[in-house]
């Protein structure tokens, strides 16, 4: 019977065949321990010389790393391993012998591993990270569908910028200029006014020349938008959603968290509601912490966000930033037009901002004023203005940077490990 490593728990004490690769091995004169992987998991196969024909034992004992095979044996419990099962090997059919596999069990430098990303993905650590990423994708769809959201896909090629033109990738769209999307938000507002509660989940692009551990050139965003919902309502959705996906990983990715040596207690503390601090109070807090260089009106950098987050065991909302450092479409705080109804959600443990959200301007006159201030003229933005002309309503939304969120939940230092094939400032290969 053919099966996979992920399914062997259903075949205890049965003989099965698995298509697998050799991840690693160790052997003595009479026994070989084969570390197997098949893309669904990792498991040990025990090959005993006295239990098999000599050519089968020699085949397993001499097999090279990443050689492929069909391996047959009986599944038994193994209380010594975190996986809980192993195979007592009876037969090995070699499919292809790998020669000089470049990523050996020894330590390699980051650039070497990134050059061999197509092979590095096979390692146990990368497997664990990608499994957690997949679980977060699954949990995201579950949360929004369970809560009445409809998925809408905004375009990747656009004729305008969502938040400015300095960090856009330009391309020629037949006889006119176009851009790779840096956000689907403007289109999601249109979708919300058609379908009430919507979300998108797709790639976005920032031509930002940054080399920090938090930045990618191509990354994925989750962007919900909600009709008839104010800023406070949006914050409640954000903290419920983040709590939901963390709980999903804790429930379904215990083995992967163990592989990554992730502190589960830190994730178990992530429960809504999350603490909130105003931008004004955050500035005062930073001054108390010795950050004398930052003034009211400045945006926060990574050290500032980390210092603020260190005061809380949960993610923290920083509320009501100055209007001058935020996007044109954000609604002013009533009575304080210099600040806007927005929030950044800062993850703990130094992972920085994972969500940015706001209530959107719904007043036509104010939006026309913002258009003039930001020189948003011409047909490219006319459709967005029309959302305020025909049935305008209070509405809010947010965007979650998916790779930063994966990095935080998995406990990974750099976002380059949280996406299968990262695009970095100086990396377009493989």
QUIFEN-V720867 format. One record per pair of residues at least 12 apart in sequence whose ideal C-beta (glycine too) atoms are under 8 Angstrom apart, sorted by sequence separation. I is the first residue (numbers start at 1). J is the second residue. D is the distance in Angstrom with one decimal. If there is no record, write none. Layout:
<<I;J;D> <I;J;D>>
//
This chain:
<<22;34;6.1> <23;35;4.3> <33;45;7.6> <34;46;7.7> <75;87;5.9> <76;88;5.8> <168;180;7.0> <188;200;5.6> <205;217;6.6> <283;295;7.6> <291;303;7.5> <330;342;5.2> <343;355;7.8> <344;356;5.2> <345;357;7.8> <403;415;4.4> <406;418;4.0> <1;14;7.0> <3;16;4.8> <5;18;6.3> <22;35;7.1> <23;36;6.5> <33;46;6.1> <34;47;6.1> <47;60;4.4> <74;87;6.9> <103;116;5.9> <187;200;7.9> <205;218;5.5> <206;219;7.7> <224;237;6.9> <283;296;5.4> <291;304;6.2> <320;333;5.6> <343;356;7.7> <406;419;8.0> <1;15;7.4> <2;16;7.0> <3;17;7.5> <4;18;6.5> <22;36;6.7> <23;37;4.6> <32;46;7.7> <33;47;7.7> <47;61;7.2> <73;87;4.1> <74;88;4.7> <102;116;5.8> <157;171;7.3> <159;173;7.6> <165;179;7.8> <168;182;6.1> <204;218;7.6> <250;264;6.6> <323;337;7.1> <324;338;7.9> <326;340;5.3> <342;356;7.3> <343;357;5.8> <371;385;6.7> <404;418;7.9> <1;16;5.1> <2;17;5.0> <3;18;6.2> <5;20;7.3> <21;36;7.3> <31;46;6.8> <32;47;4.3> <45;60;7.8> <73;88;5.0> <167;182;6.5> <203;218;5.9> <204;219;6.2> <323;338;5.9> <342;357;6.6> <343;358;7.3> <403;418;4.4> <1;17;6.9> <2;18;7.3> <20;36;4.3> <21;37;5.5> <31;47;6.9> <71;87;6.9> <73;89;4.2> <74;90;7.0> <103;119;5.4> <157;173;6.3> <184;200;4.8> <203;219;7.2> <204;220;7.1> <280;296;7.4> <291;307;6.8> <320;336;7.6> <322;338;6.2> <323;339;6.2> <326;342;5.7> <342;358;3.7> <403;419;5.3> <2;19;7.4> <20;37;6.3> <21;38;7.2> <31;48;5.3> <72;89;7.3> <73;90;4.7> <102;119;6.7> <103;120;6.2> <159;176;7.2> <203;220;5.6> <204;221;4.8> <224;241;7.9> <250;267;5.7> <322;339;5.7> <323;340;4.9> <341;358;5.9> <342;359;7.6> <368;385;7.0> <18;36;7.1> <20;38;4.4> <30;48;7.0> <31;49;6.7> <71;89;6.2> <72;90;5.3> <73;91;7.4> <101;119;7.6> <159;177;7.8> <161;179;6.3> <184;202;6.4> <202;220;6.6> <203;221;7.9> <249;267;7.1> <250;268;6.6> <282;300;7.4> <286;304;5.7> <289;307;5.2> <300;318;7.4> <321;339;6.5> <322;340;7.8> <340;358;6.3> <341;359;4.2> <367;385;6.2> <19;38;6.1> <23;42;6.5> <30;49;4.6> <72;91;4.3> <103;122;7.8> <159;178;5.9> <160;179;7.3> <162;181;7.5> <163;182;6.6> <201;220;6.8> <202;221;6.9> <320;339;4.5> <321;340;6.4> <18;38;5.7> <29;49;7.7> <30;50;6.9> <71;91;7.4> <72;92;7.6> <103;123;7.1> <158;178;6.6> <159;179;7.5> <162;182;5.7> <163;183;6.5> <184;204;7.2> <201;221;7.5> <320;340;6.7> <71;92;5.3> <72;93;7.8> <157;178;5.1> <158;179;5.4> <161;182;6.6> <162;183;4.0> <183;204;5.9> <200;221;7.5> <201;222;5.1> <246;267;5.5> <286;307;6.2> <320;341;6.8> <321;342;5.6> <364;385;7.6> <367;388;5.0> <70;92;7.6> <71;93;7.7> <157;179;7.4> <158;180;7.9> <162;184;7.9> <181;203;7.9> <182;204;5.6> <200;222;7.3> <201;223;7.9> <282;304;7.9> <285;307;7.7> <286;308;7.1> <299;321;7.8> <320;342;6.7> <69;92;5.4> <70;93;4.3> <157;180;6.9> <158;181;5.2> <162;185;5.6> <181;204;5.6> <182;205;6.2> <199;222;6.4> <200;223;4.8> <285;308;6.3> <319;342;7.4> <320;343;7.7> <321;344;7.4> <69;93;6.1> <156;180;6.4> <157;181;7.2> <162;186;5.4> <181;205;6.6> <182;206;5.6> <199;223;6.6> <200;224;8.0> <246;270;4.5> <319;343;4.9> <364;388;4.1> <32;57;7.1> <69;94;5.4> <70;95;6.7> <156;181;5.0> <180;205;4.0> <199;224;4.1> <297;322;5.2> <318;343;6.4> <363;388;7.0> <364;389;6.0> <34;60;5.9> <45;71;5.9> <68;94;7.7> <69;95;5.6> <155;181;6.6> <160;186;7.9> <198;224;6.9> <199;225;7.4> <282;308;5.6> <285;311;7.1> <296;322;7.3> <299;325;4.8> <317;343;4.5> <318;344;5.0> <362;388;6.4> <67;94;6.6> <68;95;4.1> <154;181;6.9> <197;224;7.3> <198;225;5.4> <243;270;6.0> <297;324;6.5> <298;325;7.6> <317;344;7.3> <331;358;6.8> <361;388;7.5> <32;60;5.1> <45;73;6.3> <67;95;7.8> <68;96;5.0> <197;225;7.7> <198;226;7.9> <242;270;6.9> <243;271;5.8> <297;325;7.0> <317;345;5.6> <318;346;6.3> <330;358;4.2> <331;359;4.4> <364;392;6.5> <32;61;4.7> <34;63;7.3> <60;89;6.6> <63;92;7.6> <67;96;6.5> <155;184;7.7> <197;226;5.1> <243;272;4.6> <316;345;7.4> <317;346;7.8> <329;358;7.6> <330;359;7.2> <331;360;6.1> <332;361;8.0> <363;392;7.4> <67;97;4.9> <68;98;7.5> <154;184;3.1> <196;226;7.5> <197;227;6.9> <242;272;7.7> <315;345;5.2> <316;346;5.2> <330;360;6.9> <331;361;4.9> <362;392;4.7> <5;36;6.9> <63;94;7.2> <67;98;4.7> <153;184;8.0> <196;227;4.8> <277;308;7.0> <315;346;6.3> <327;358;7.5> <329;360;5.3> <330;361;6.9> <331;362;7.1> <362;393;6.1> <5;37;7.4> <60;92;5.2> <66;98;4.1> <155;187;6.6> <196;228;7.5> <197;229;8.0> <240;272;5.5> <242;274;7.8> <315;347;5.3> <316;348;7.9> <326;358;7.2> <329;361;5.6> <362;394;5.6> <5;38;4.9> <7;40;7.6> <59;92;5.2> <64;97;6.0> <65;98;6.5> <154;187;3.7> <192;225;4.0> <239;272;4.0> <315;348;6.3> <362;395;6.6> <4;38;5.6> <6;40;3.7> <27;61;5.1> <44;78;7.0> <56;90;8.0> <63;97;7.4> <64;98;5.4> <154;188;6.1> <191;225;6.6> <192;226;6.1> <193;227;6.1> <239;273;5.7> <314;348;6.6> <332;366;7.8> <4;39;7.9> <5;40;5.1> <6;41;5.0> <8;43;6.7> <25;60;7.7> <36;71;6.6> <56;91;6.0> <59;94;6.1> <64;99;6.7> <66;101;4.4> <152;187;7.8> <188;223;5.3> <192;227;4.6> <239;274;4.7> <313;348;6.5> <359;394;6.9> <360;395;5.5> <4;40;4.4> <5;41;3.8> <25;61;7.8> <56;92;5.7> <65;101;4.7> <152;188;6.6> <169;205;5.3> <188;224;7.5> <189;225;5.5> <236;272;7.7> <282;318;5.3> <312;348;6.6> <359;395;7.4> <360;396;6.5> <4;41;7.5> <5;42;6.8> <34;71;7.6> <44;81;6.6> <51;88;7.5> <52;89;7.1> <64;101;6.9> <154;191;7.6> <168;205;7.8> <184;221;7.0> <188;225;4.0> <236;273;7.8> <275;312;5.0> <309;346;4.7> <359;396;4.4> <360;397;7.0> <5;43;4.7> <25;63;6.8> <52;90;6.3> <169;207;5.0> <183;221;6.7> <185;223;5.5> <308;346;6.1> <309;347;6.8> <310;348;7.8> <329;367;7.5> <358;396;6.7> <44;83;7.9> <51;90;7.3> <52;91;7.2> <65;104;7.0> <152;191;4.1> <167;206;4.9> <168;207;5.9> <184;223;5.3> <275;314;6.2> <277;316;6.2> <279;318;6.0> <305;344;8.0> <309;348;5.1> <315;354;7.3> <357;396;6.9> <358;397;7.6> <25;65;7.9> <43;83;5.9> <46;86;6.0> <48;88;7.6> <65;105;7.9> <167;207;5.0> <183;223;6.9> <185;225;7.1> <274;314;5.1> <276;316;7.1> <277;317;7.2> <278;318;7.5> <279;319;6.5> <280;320;7.6> <309;349;7.5> <357;397;6.2> <358;398;7.6> <22;63;5.2> <24;65;6.5> <42;83;6.8> <45;86;6.8> <46;87;7.0> <48;89;7.9> <150;191;7.9> <167;208;4.8> <235;276;7.6> <274;315;5.1> <275;316;4.9> <276;317;4.4> <277;318;5.8> <278;319;5.0> <279;320;5.3> <305;346;5.0> <309;350;7.1> <329;370;7.1> <357;398;2.7> <22;64;7.1> <23;65;7.2> <41;83;7.0> <43;85;6.4> <44;86;4.5> <45;87;4.3> <46;88;5.7> <47;89;4.3> <274;316;6.2> <275;317;7.2> <277;319;7.0> <278;320;5.5> <279;321;4.9> <309;351;8.0> <328;370;4.6> <356;398;6.5> <357;399;6.9> <22;65;5.9> <23;66;7.7> <43;86;6.2> <44;87;7.3> <45;88;7.9> <46;89;6.3> <152;195;6.8> <271;314;7.3> <274;317;5.9> <276;319;5.8> <279;322;7.0> <309;352;7.9> <328;371;7.8> <355;398;5.3> <356;399;5.7> <22;66;6.4> <43;87;6.5> <45;89;4.7> <269;313;5.0> <270;314;5.9> <300;344;7.9> <306;350;4.5> <355;399;6.9> <21;66;5.4> <22;67;5.1> <47;92;7.7> <150;195;4.9> <269;314;6.3> <270;315;7.0> <328;373;7.2> <355;400;4.8> <21;67;6.9> <150;196;7.8> <152;198;4.7> <154;200;5.4> <156;202;7.1> <306;352;7.1> <328;374;4.8> <354;400;6.0> <355;401;7.6> <21;68;5.3> <22;69;7.1> <150;197;6.9> <151;198;7.2> <152;199;7.5> <153;200;6.1> <156;203;6.7> <266;313;7.7> <305;352;4.8> <354;401;5.7> <20;68;7.4> <21;69;7.5> <148;196;7.7> <149;197;4.6> <150;198;5.2> <151;199;5.9> <152;200;5.8> <154;202;7.0> <302;350;7.9> <305;353;6.2> <328;376;7.1> <353;401;7.5> <19;68;7.5> <20;69;6.0> <148;197;5.4> <149;198;6.1> <150;199;7.7> <151;200;6.9> <153;202;6.3> <19;69;7.6> <20;70;7.8> <147;197;7.5> <149;199;4.8> <151;201;7.0> <302;352;5.6> <354;404;5.0> <19;70;5.6> <20;71;5.6> <36;87;7.4> <353;404;7.5> <354;405;5.0> <18;70;7.3> <352;404;6.8> <17;70;5.5> <18;71;5.6> <66;119;8.0> <351;404;6.2> <17;71;7.0> <18;72;7.9> <354;408;6.5> <17;72;4.5> <34;89;7.0> <144;199;4.8> <16;72;7.1> <66;122;7.2> <351;407;6.1> <15;72;6.6> <16;73;7.4> <347;404;7.3> <351;408;3.9> <15;73;6.7> <16;74;7.9> <347;405;7.5> <15;74;5.1> <16;75;6.1> <349;408;6.8> <14;74;6.8> <141;201;7.8> <279;339;6.9> <348;408;7.7> <13;74;6.6> <14;75;6.1> <140;201;6.5> <347;408;4.4> <13;75;6.8> <349;411;7.8> <12;75;5.7> <13;76;6.7> <11;75;5.0> <12;76;7.3> <137;201;7.6> <12;77;6.8> <8;75;4.8> <276;343;7.6> <18;87;7.5> <154;223;7.8> <16;87;7.8> <274;345;7.2> <12;85;7.4> <242;315;6.4> <9;84;7.4> <15;90;6.8> <149;224;6.3> <9;85;6.3> <19;95;7.8> <239;315;7.7> <8;85;5.2> <8;87;7.5> <238;317;7.9> <144;224;6.7> <24;105;5.9> <42;124;5.8> <140;222;5.9> <235;317;6.2> <266;348;7.2> <266;349;6.8> <37;122;6.9> <42;127;7.3> <37;124;7.7> <214;302;6.7> <37;127;7.5> <147;237;7.7> <212;302;6.8> <143;240;7.9> <144;241;7.8> <143;241;5.4> <23;122;7.6> <231;331;7.6> <21;122;7.3> <23;124;7.3> <140;241;7.8> <143;244;4.7> <142;244;7.9> <143;245;6.8> <242;345;7.3> <139;244;6.3> <140;245;6.4> <238;343;7.9> <139;245;4.4> <142;248;7.5> <239;345;8.0> <238;345;6.1> <235;343;6.1> <136;245;5.4> <139;248;3.7> <138;248;7.4> <139;249;7.4> <231;341;4.2> <230;341;7.9> <231;342;7.5> <136;248;7.4> <231;343;7.4> <242;354;7.9> <135;248;6.0> <136;249;6.7> <242;355;7.6> <135;249;5.4> <132;249;5.8> <135;252;5.4> <238;355;5.7> <135;253;5.3> <238;357;6.4> <132;253;5.2> <131;253;6.2> <235;357;7.6> <234;357;5.6> <132;256;5.4> <234;358;7.9> <128;253;7.9> <131;256;4.8> <132;257;7.6> <234;359;7.0> <231;357;8.0> <128;255;7.8> <129;256;7.7> <231;358;6.8> <128;256;3.9> <132;260;7.9> <231;359;4.0> <127;256;7.8> <128;257;7.7> <230;359;5.8> <128;259;4.1> <129;260;7.0> <127;259;7.7> <128;260;5.2> <125;259;6.5> <124;259;5.8> <125;260;6.7> <214;351;7.5> <214;352;5.4> <267;409;6.7> <186;329;7.6> <262;410;6.4> <263;411;7.0> <262;411;4.2> <260;410;5.7> <261;411;7.5> <260;411;5.7> <260;412;7.3> <257;410;7.7> <256;410;7.8> <241;400;7.9> <238;398;5.7> <245;405;7.7> <249;409;5.6> <237;398;7.9> <234;396;3.8> <233;396;6.6> <234;397;6.7> <242;405;7.9> <246;409;6.2> <163;327;4.8> <230;394;5.6> <234;398;6.0> <245;409;7.5> <162;327;7.4> <163;328;8.0> <228;393;5.7> <229;394;7.1> <231;396;5.5> <227;393;5.8> <228;394;6.2> <229;395;6.4> <230;396;6.2> <228;395;6.9> <229;396;4.9> <227;395;5.0> <226;395;6.2> <225;395;6.6> <226;396;5.7> <189;360;6.2> <225;396;7.6> <226;397;6.2> <83;255;6.8> <225;397;3.7> <82;255;6.0> <224;397;5.7> <223;397;6.6> <224;398;6.3> <223;398;7.3> <82;258;5.6> <223;399;4.6> <222;399;7.0> <223;400;7.7> <221;399;5.1> <222;400;4.4> <221;400;6.8> <221;401;6.4> <222;402;6.1> <221;402;6.5> <219;401;6.3> <220;402;4.1> <219;402;6.7> <220;403;6.7> <219;403;5.0> <216;403;5.9> <214;404;6.0> <190;383;7.4> <214;407;8.0> <190;384;7.7> <193;387;5.9> <189;384;7.5> <219;415;7.6> <190;387;5.9> <186;384;5.3> <189;387;6.0> <193;391;6.8> <216;415;5.5> <220;419;7.5> <193;393;7.1> <213;413;6.1> <215;415;7.0> <216;416;7.2> <219;419;6.9> <201;402;7.8> <213;414;4.2> <214;415;6.1> <218;419;8.0> <193;395;7.2> <213;415;6.5> <192;395;5.6> <213;416;7.9> <216;419;6.6> <218;422;7.9> <192;397;7.1> <218;423;4.1> <189;395;6.6> <216;422;5.8> <217;423;4.3> <216;423;6.2> <217;424;6.2> <189;397;7.0> <216;424;6.7> <217;425;6.7> <188;397;6.3> <185;397;6.4> <211;424;7.6> <185;399;6.3> <211;425;5.5> <210;425;6.8> <183;399;6.3> <209;425;5.8> <160;380;3.9> <159;380;4.8> <160;381;5.8> <136;402;7.3> <133;402;8.0> <136;405;6.8> <136;406;6.1> <133;406;5.0> <136;409;6.9> <132;406;6.4> <129;406;7.1> <132;409;6.4> <133;410;7.9> <132;410;4.8> <129;410;5.4> <128;410;7.4> <129;412;6.0> <133;418;6.3> <133;419;7.7> <129;417;5.6> <129;418;6.1> <130;420;6.7> <126;417;6.9> <125;417;8.0> <121;420;6.3> <114;416;7.0> <117;420;7.8> <118;421;7.8> <117;421;6.0> <117;422;7.5> <114;422;7.6> <118;430;4.9> <114;427;6.4> <117;430;5.6> <115;429;7.2> <116;430;7.9> <115;430;7.6>>
//
